[in-house]
Amino acid sequence: MKKWIHELEVRETHVKSQVEPALENNGGILRLAPCWVPRSFLHPGKRLKLHPSDLYAFGLDRGGIDERWFASTTEAANEGRTHDEGLSYVVLDNFRITLRLVVEVLGSQIVGEDIWGKYRRWPVYSKFFDNMGPIPHHMHQSAEDAALVGQEGKPEAYYFPPQHNHAGNNFPYTFFGFEPGTTKEDVIRCLERWNRGDNGILDLSKAYRLEPGTGWQVGTGILHAPGSFCTYEPQWGSDVFGMYQSQVEGREVPWSLLVKDMPPEKHQDLEFIADQLDWESNVDPNFKQNHFLKPLPDEENSGEGFTDKWVCYGSFKGWQAFTAKELTIEPGTRCMIIDKGAYGMITVQGEGTMNNLKISSPSQIRFGELTNDEIFCTASAAEDGVVFENSSDKEPLVMLRYFGPDVNPHAPEINTIR
């Protein structure tokens, strides 16, 4: 068995004949290689289990690796990016194929008939993002605004896995939206002060202390400055954003990161830039009530020795873009989990098996090293049931898995005005 991804030949032909035997042997699941993504404007938080010597494996000029993407068919929107940056690879014996190509060729066999019929792709992904300090106050465009530049909007949600948050790092608080009463003119004045240092956008907002084992839901157009927790983030398959904060921790945020996903002719139009925000949600006086996520047990998918919990749930203006769950299996327990659609899965604690594939959560990963912690489960396998077994006699086996749009209509809702 190969240890490094560069040892695996990249295949782009005869995909169906190579993937189908693996699906049959593994009961409809596929092993994925780690997908690392750097961000030039952030400092790595060092909790992704990536070896500290490899944090700048893409080069110092590209920035540190502070993200790992899961079951991704979405390219990272980074300047100077590699040709496959952000794309997950399926590992098959001595070769690899991008998950995006596997989905393109096998379609509904992978993502299910409903998702394939409507989207013709796997339209979501998830990631860990992990920073030493806060991210600038930013938003992700709505579908309508993103379409102005040929992109898609990006709703998202957060969950803070305890296994990755033994330390809170420099600022374990997240700013969301604006204080009630904030006006568009207040925001325009902040934009006008961009080149004078800190533009004061956070003076209009409110920070919430982060708590391991909880999360938040963030719709499009909502400003948020995520704090320094390592965060599991299911989201729509897009990488659009606009940074509204000119300086964070003393570092400049260039104007280009504010307007990168806005029409070029609008790059200096402050009214247009302010209007891309969802004002009703940003000034919501009940923001926490309408966006905070507590894990909720799924009694139908839990039993003796195993517990399944909803960790990301709720809809975005009536649309369920994605959901996510945390499955915990106690030592020595074997169980079958039946789901309603395909999912990407990452193992965050323990070891065991998933059908006949070994799964385990490594303590440290070298850049380019293959692991046994990440899986893509096809729709048919999920619906037929996947057998999990915890092979440890002492440690729980814990996995996070996220699902595509409208897969779990029975999932809980949040009391939301959006």
N, C-alpha and C positions, 0 to 999 in steps of 0.2 A: 504494500500500500504506500503510495506517495505521501510525502509529508508537506511539500511546499506547492503552492498554486502554480508557480512558474514551471514546475516539472510536468504539468498537465498540458497536453496539446489542446489548443482551442479548435473546436469543431463548429462548422457552420453549414454543413451539408449532411444529408441522410439523418436528419434529426429524429424523425419519427421512429425509424428502425433501431435507433440507439437508445432512445428514452423509454420506449414501451417495455422492453425486457426488464429494465430497472424498476419500473412501476409495478410490474407483475411480481418480481422477486421481493420487493419491499412493501407490498400491500398498499400501493398507491401513494407512497411518500418519496420525496427526493431530498438528498442531503445538499446543503448549500455551503459555499465557502464564505468566510468573513469578508465583508465589503466595507472598507475604511474610506472616510471622506475628511479632508482637511478644510479648515476655514481660516483665511488669512487675517481676519479681523478679531479673532478670539484666542484665548489661552487655554490649552487643554487642562482638564480637571484631574487627569491621571487615574480615573476609576473605570476605564473600559476594559481593564485587564490586558491592555497592550503594553508590551515591554517598554520601560522608560527610555531605552536607547533608540526606540523606533517611533517616537512621537512626531519627529520631523522627517519621516521616511520619504515623503514626497518632495522634500527640499525646504530649506528655511524660507525661501521666497514664497512658497505656497502656503505657509502657515502650518500650525500644529494639527495633528489628527485629534479632533474632539468629537467625532461622530462615527458610529457604526450603523449602517443601513441594513434592514432585514427584508428579505424577499422582495427586493426592489427591481422594478423594470423602468424606473425613472432616472434620468441622467441628472447629475449634480450640476447646478448652474454656477460653476466656479470659473473665474478667469484662468486661462492657462491650464485647464483641466486635461487629464488624460482621456483618450478616446472612449474608455469604458467606465469612467468615474461615476460611481453611484449605482452601477448595474451589478446585480447579484449573479454569481455563477453556480449552475448545477454541477456537482461533482459526480462523474461516472467513471469508475475504474481509473484509467490512466489519461482521461481527457475531461474537458469541461465545455459547457455550452451556457451562454447567458440565459437566465430565466426568461428574459424578454423574448428571445428567439424560440425557446421551448413553448411559450404561450402562443406566439404567433403561429407556430406550426401545428400544435396539438389542440389549441383553442379550448373548446368546452370540456375536453378530457382533463384539462388542468384546472380551469377556473369555474367550471360549471356552465350549464346552458344559459341561465338567466344573465349572469355577468358577461359572458361572451356575446350573447345576442344583443345586449344593449351597448357595451363598451368596446368590444373586440380587443380587449387587453385586460391585464391585471391593473386596475386603475388606482390602487392605493399602495402605500408602503408604510413601514414603521422604522424607527431608528432609536438608538441611544444618542442623546447629545449630552456632553459632559464638559463643563467649563469651570475654570478656577474662580471666575467672577461672573457678574451679570452680563447678559446680552443687551444691546441697545434696544430702547423702546421702539417696537416695530409692529407692522401689521402684514397680513397676507391678503392680497386682493380678492374681491368677490369674483364669481364666474363672469359677470358682465364686464367688470373693469379689466380683468386679466385678458378677456377676449379682444380688447382693444389692441393688444400687442401679440395676438396669436397664441396666448397661453391659457391655462386653466386656473381657476381659483383654488385656494387651499385652506379648508377647515382642518382643524387638528385638535388633539387632546393629549393630556399629560398624565402619566402615572409615575410615582417615585418609588422604584423597587427598593425595599430595605437592604437587599443583598449588595446593592451598588452605592449605598449612601451611609457608610460607616462614618464618613466625615462630610460636613456640610459645605466645606470650603469657604470662600471669602464673603459671600453675601447670599445666605439661604432664604431669600425673600424674593417675591415676584411682584412687580408693578403690573396692574391691569387697568386699562381704560383711563377715564378721567373722573375727578370728583364731580358730583352732580352740580349743575350750574355752569360748568365750563362751556365756553362758546367757541364757535369757529374762529372768531376774531382773536381769541386768546392763543389758539394754535398757530394762526398766521403770524402773530407777533413772534412766536418762538422760531418759526421758519425764517423770519427776517433777520433773526440774531445768529444765524447758523455759523458765520465765519468769525464771530466774536468770542468763541470759546464755548462753554456749556450753554446751550440755548434754553435751558430751564424747562424742558418739556415734562420732566419728572415732578416739577413743582405743582403740576396740574393733576397728578395721578396719586394713586394710593397703593402701598405695598402690603402684601399678605405673607405671613410667615409660612414657610413650607413644612410639610409633615410627611415623613416617610410612610409609605403604604396608603397614600391618598393621591388625588389628582385634580385636574381642572379640564374643562372643555372650553375651547377658544374658537369662535366662529370667525368668518372672514371679516375684514375691516375693523377688527378689535385690536387696539394697541396693547402690547404686552412686552415686558422686559424680563424674560425668564431669569430666575436666580440661579445660584451655583449648586443645585442638586443635579445628580446624574438622572436624566429623565428618559423614560420610555415614551415615545411619541408616535402613536398612529396618526396618519394624515392622508389627505388626498394626494394623488401622484403628480405633484407639481412642486416647483422650487421657487415660486414667485414670492417677493417680499418688498417692503419699503421701510427703511430705517428713518424714524422721525427724530432721533436723538443725535446731536452733533458731536458729542464727546461722552465717552464712557470710561471710567477709571483713568482719566487723564489722556486717553488715546483718542485721536481724531477719527470720526466716522465721516468718510467723504460723501459729498452731495450725491455722487453717482450711485451710492447704495440706497439713497432715498428714492431715486427716480428710475432705477434700472428696469422696472417693469411697468413703466408709464410711457405713453406715446412721446416721441422726441419733441414734438412741437409744444408739449405741455410741461417740459422739464423746469420751466421758470414760472409756471402758472400756479401761484400759491392757493388761489381759490379752488382750482381743480384738485390739487394735491390734498387739501383739507377735506374736500368732498369725497375722496376715496374712502374715508372712514365711515363706519357704521355708527352714526351719532347716537341713535337710540340705545344701542348696546353699550357704547363707551361710557355714557353718563347714567347708566342704570343704577338707581340707589340700592337695589337688591342684587348687586352683581354676584356676591358670594353665593347667595341662595340659589341663583340661577345658573351657576357655572362650576361650583365645587363638587367634586366626585369622591364619595366614600365607597369603598368596595362593598358589593352586595352579593350575598351567596346566591348561587343558582342551585336551588334544592333539587331540581330534576336531574342535574348532572353531578350530584355529590352522593356519597355513600360512605360506608364504613371504611375508614382509612384513606379517603380522598375527598377533597373539597375544591369545587370550582367556584370562582368568584368573578362577577363583572367588575372590571376596573375602569373601562372607558365605555360610556354608553350615552344614550340621549340622541336627539335629532337636531339638525340645523335647519331652522325654519320649516320643519316638517319632513326633512329628508335625512334618513339614516345613512351617512356617508361611510361609516365604519363602526366597528365595536371591538373591544378587546377583553380578554379574560386572563385570570391567573389560576393555574391548576397546581394544587399541592397534593402530592402523594406520599403517604407516610411510609417509613421503612418496612420493607417486605411485602408491600401491598401490590396487588395486580388488579387492574380494572380496565373496562372498556369505556371509552368516551365517544359519544355520538354527537356530532355537530351538524349544522344545517348548510354548511358551505366550506369552501377552501379557506385555508389560513396559512400564514407564516408564523413560525414558532421559534423562540429562543429559550434555551435552558439557562436559568440563572443560579441554580443550586442543585447539587447532588448528581447522581448517576443512575442509569438504568437502561431500559430498552423502550423503543417505540415501534410497534410491530416487531420486525426482526433486525432493526437498526439500533446500534448502541448510541446512547446520548449521554453526554456528561458536560458539566460546566467547568472549563479549565480555570486554573488559578492565574495563569499568565500566558499570553499569546505573542509570538514574534510576528512582525509584519510579513505577510505572505504565507504564514503557516496555516495549514488546514486544521479544522477542529471538528468535534462531534456534537456541537451545541446547537446548530441551526438546521431547521427542517422546513420544507414546504409540503403541506398536505393537500392533495387534490380534493376536489369537491366530492367525488364518488367515494373516496376513502373515508372522508369525514362523515358522510352520511351513512356509510356501512358500519362505521365504528372502528376506532383505532385502539389497539391494546397497549397500555402502558404498564410498566413494571418497575418498581423501585428496587434495585439490586443491593442497596445498602441495608445494613441492620441497625443503623444509628441516625443517618441524616435524611431529612426530607428531600424529595425530588420536586423542584419547583420550575414551572415553565410559564412563559407569557406567550399568548397567541392572539393575533389580530385577524379580523375578518373583513371582507369586502362590503360594498353597499347593499343595504336592504336584506342582508343574509339572516339577521336575527330580529324579526319584527316583534318578538316577545320580550326583547331586552327592556330593562327599566328605562323610564324617561326622567328627565330633569324638569323641575318646575321652572320653565323658561318662558320669557315674554317674546323671544325672538321668533 
